[in-house]
Structures are given as C-alpha cells and as structure tokens.
Amino acid sequence: MSAPLYLLERLTVRHAGAASAPALHAIDLAIAPGEQLALIGPSGAGKTTLLATLACNHQPQSDDGGRYTAFGADPWALDNAARHRLRARLFLAPQTPPLPPRQRVVTAVLAARLPHWSLWRALRSLVKPVEPEAAYRALARFNLGDKLYSRVDRLSGGERQRCGLARLMLSDAQALLVDEPLSALDPALSQLTLSTLQQEARERNAALVCSLHQVELALANFPRIVALKQGSIAFDLPREQVTEAMIAELYLGEQPPANAPSLHESAEKLAIGACL
C-alpha cells in the first residue's frame, strides 16, 4: 500500500484572530494518491477550511498534539522556497475563482502555467498568449471553447466557475482540491463538470477532493464520502454505507439538500443518466 498523500491526525485549525471554537477540531483523515472523495455537510461545517488547509493556506494548530503531512512532509516545517515547491504540486479551485475581470479568458486560464514559466515567457504571454491551443482544449472540456478570447467580466457565474476549473487542467498538480464547483450550474453541466474532473484525476493518478452541497451527486459519483459538521468529521465511509438516517442527522437543524424521495434512488438515477 502506498504512503498517504495527505495524513491528518487530531488536526485543529483556528482562523486568525478568532477567539471562538476552532474551525476544524481533532480531524483524522488520510488521503491516498489517486483517491477520489466528496466532502459534504451543512454550511459552515468546515469544508472550505479543510480544503484550504490541504492547500497549505491555513497553518494547523499544534496545541492538541496534532500532525499534518502533505506529500510526505510537514509543509509548515519547510522553508518558504520548499513550501512553494510543495504548493506547486496541488491545485485549489475555490468556489469563486480569482479571475481578473478585464483579462481575456485565454490569459486567465494560462495563468495555471505561471509556476512553470520563466519571467520572460510569462510577460510575453500577457501580450500574446503563448499556448492558446492548450487553453482552448481545457475550456472545450467544459463546453467553453467559444469563450477563449472573451473578457472574464462578460462571463456568467457558471462560466466563471468552469473557467477556473479549466485552469486546473493546465496544472501539473497531483492533488486537486475543488470547492463547490456546481453552485451556479444546471444539472447537465453539473454532471459534465464532475465527470471531467474525475476523468482528469484518473488520467494523472491525482487525488480529487471535492466539496459538494448536492448530496445526491456526491453519492452518485464518489466512492468515499467524508461528512463534516461543526468542524469535526461526522462520518468517513464508502458511499454504500451511507444511510438516509446519517444524512438526516448530518443536516439536523439545517435546511437539507433537496432530494427525490430516496437519496440512494436519486443517486442511482443520476449514475444511470450519466452512462446514457
């Protein structure tokens, strides 16, 4: 068995300046290379914080004796240069991607190449994109090929989300961390987007960690489900072992996701539809 890509043991994370309860508390989580898992849970459960922690954006606390390794190293024990090299091995796609509004889509997507380009090549690409074909191929996988030379501020919310995911396609990351990629997409585009992300992860044997509010899509597409509630892991199970009672308890006191009569029936229908 290969060593975990990520290993979190009793990990605690507090937001800077926060005096209240930690955003994440006593998290135990191991993620193997090539593994695909969905993060679910009510709003404020800690899903985005966990993804940011995996992306080395939040430094964990050590007061509980917690342990955190990524790619076999403690990122916060590395010097800045080594930590920068480690971050180049992962890609975080936030729910609202930071795309400059006046920039052309082709330039925004090619920004994923910047860690691997010389300064001269990066500056030249601002004047005339140096790999437009690669940007087009990435966009086309999300039905956005016709937006190659559009301005970012002319895109809809869903198009911006997919533009941010097209960046991921041009990275060399071995850990793909995706936060709520479907919030502005219709059902057909949602299934296309998940299928594209999963295919890309399989082709490069990369770990895929995706937070989703759509529980039925999580069950239909991901073999492992990690549920967060109030900053702790409520359960971490293969999808076949996730019951409707568990989902009801997870969202107790919250507005649950809108599902068909049976959660697993919904997942089965979506999985069948994706194969047609």
NORLIN-V600263 format. One line per field, one symbol per residue. ss: DSSP state (~ for helix, > for strand, _ for the rest). psi: psi as a letter, one per 30 degrees, with the letter a starting at -180 (. if undefined). burial: + if it has 24 or more other C-alpha atoms within 12 Angstrom, else -. A space follows every 10 residues. Layout:
# NORLIN-V600263
ss = ???
psi = ???
burial = ???
This chain:
# NORLIN-V600263
ss = _____>>>>> >>>_______ ___>>>>>>> >____>>>>> ______~~~~ ~~~~______ >_____>>>> __>_~~~__~ ~~~~~~~__> >>>_______ ___>~~~~~~ ~~~~~~__~~ ~~~~~~~___ _~~~~~~~~~ ____~~~___ >~~~__~~~~ ~~~~~~~~~_ ____>>>>>_ ______~~~~ ~~~~~~~~~~ ~~~___>>>> >___~~~~~~ ~__>>>>>>_ _>>>>>>>~~ ~__~~~~~~~ __________ __~~~~~~~~ ~~~~~_
psi = klkkekjkjh kkkkkkfkfa klekkhkjkk klkfkklkkl llkgfgeeee eeefghfkkl lgfgglkkkk hgljegflle eeeeeeffgl kkjlejkikk eglkeeeeef fffefgllee eeeefeejkf heeeeeeeef fghgefgegl kefflleeee eeeeeeeefg lgkgjjjkji fgfglleeee eeeeeeeeee eeeghkkjjk kkfjeeeeef fkfkkjkkkh gljeljlkff fkleeeeeee gkfljlkjll ekeeeeeeee eeeff.
burial = ----++++++ +++++----- -+++++++++ ++++++++++ +++-++++++ ++++++++++ +----+++++ +-++++---- --+--+++++ +++++++-+- --++++++++ ++++------ ----+---+- ++-+++++++ +++++-++++ ++--+--+++ ++++++++++ ++++++++++ +++-+---++ ++++++++-+ +----+++++ ++++++++++ ++++++++++ ++++++--+- -+-+-+++-+ +-----+--- --++-++--+ ------
